[in-house]
Every structure is written in C-alpha cells, then in structure tokens.
Amino acid sequence: MNTKNRVYNLHAAHSGTCAEMSADFEQHIHLRYQVVLAGNSFFHITETATGRVRGFRINHNDACALARNLEVSH
C-alpha cells in the first residue's frame, strides 16, 4: 500500500502517526482566536490574524471557553 499519497478522513479510524494526523488536521482548520499563556495562571485570548489581545482569563478552561465563544460569534 502506498502511504505517501494517503488521504485521511478525520471521521474514520486513523492508522497513521499522530504527526501525520496533526499535519492533516491543521491544513483544514484555521482558528481565529488562540489561548496564550501570558503569566503565572494568566491567559490572553489573541486574534491569530492580527495578534491583538481580545480578552483574558485567569483560568485556562475559562480562556478556552471565551476563545470558542469568540469563534462562534465572529
């Protein structure tokens, strides 16, 4: 089986390496907001296109929730 031209379906069982799956996944997903550690237990939510901080939280789970909400609302 030729593995160089393998096409992955993210909904199917995956038989490749994690690096292959991650590379394929990153090609299709473009997130607008990213959670960035900005200090000791302090997180910025930055817009990936501009690098501007759009929010901040002291809890990582709350920061991720805010990033998801911003993704949906914009």
C-alpha positions as CSV (number, residue, x, y, z in Angstrom):
1,M,0.0,0.0,0.0
2,N,1.4,3.4,-1.0
3,T,1.3,5.6,2.1
4,K,2.8,8.7,0.5
5,N,-0.4,9.7,-1.1
6,R,-2.7,8.6,1.7
7,V,-5.8,10.8,2.2
8,Y,-7.2,10.9,5.7
9,N,-10.8,11.2,6.7
10,L,-11.0,12.8,10.2
11,H,-14.2,10.9,10.9
12,A,-12.7,7.4,10.1
13,A,-10.4,5.3,12.2
14,H,-6.8,6.6,11.8
15,S,-3.9,4.3,11.2
16,G,-1.1,6.8,10.7
17,T,1.1,8.6,13.2
18,C,0.0,11.4,15.4
19,A,2.2,13.8,13.5
20,E,0.6,12.8,10.2
21,M,-2.9,13.3,11.7
22,S,-2.0,16.6,13.2
23,A,-0.5,17.9,10.0
24,D,-3.6,16.9,8.0
25,F,-5.9,18.4,10.6
26,E,-4.0,21.7,10.7
27,Q,-4.4,22.1,7.0
28,H,-8.2,22.2,7.2
29,I,-8.7,24.1,10.5
30,H,-7.9,27.8,10.7
31,L,-8.7,29.2,14.1
32,R,-9.2,33.0,14.5
33,Y,-8.5,33.0,18.2
34,Q,-5.8,31.4,20.3
35,V,-5.2,31.0,24.0
36,V,-1.7,32.1,25.0
37,L,-0.1,31.8,28.4
38,A,0.7,35.4,29.5
39,G,1.9,34.8,33.0
40,N,1.5,32.6,36.1
41,S,-2.1,31.3,35.7
42,F,-3.0,34.2,33.3
43,F,-4.1,33.7,29.7
44,H,-4.6,36.0,26.8
45,I,-7.1,35.2,24.0
46,T,-5.4,36.6,20.9
47,E,-6.7,37.1,17.4
48,T,-4.4,35.0,15.2
49,A,-4.6,37.3,12.1
50,T,-3.6,40.5,14.0
51,G,-2.0,39.3,17.2
52,R,-4.3,41.6,19.2
53,V,-5.5,40.5,22.6
54,R,-9.3,40.2,22.6
55,G,-9.7,39.0,26.2
56,F,-8.0,37.5,29.2
57,R,-8.8,35.0,31.9
58,I,-7.0,33.6,35.0
59,N,-8.4,30.0,34.4
60,H,-7.3,28.0,31.3
61,N,-10.7,26.4,30.9
62,D,-12.4,29.8,31.0
63,A,-9.9,31.2,28.5
64,C,-10.7,28.3,26.1
65,A,-14.4,28.8,26.6
66,L,-14.0,32.5,25.7
67,A,-12.0,31.6,22.6
68,R,-14.7,29.2,21.5
69,N,-17.4,31.8,22.1
70,L,-15.4,34.4,20.0
71,E,-15.0,31.9,17.2
72,V,-18.8,31.3,17.1
73,S,-19.8,34.9,17.3
74,H,-17.4,36.4,14.7
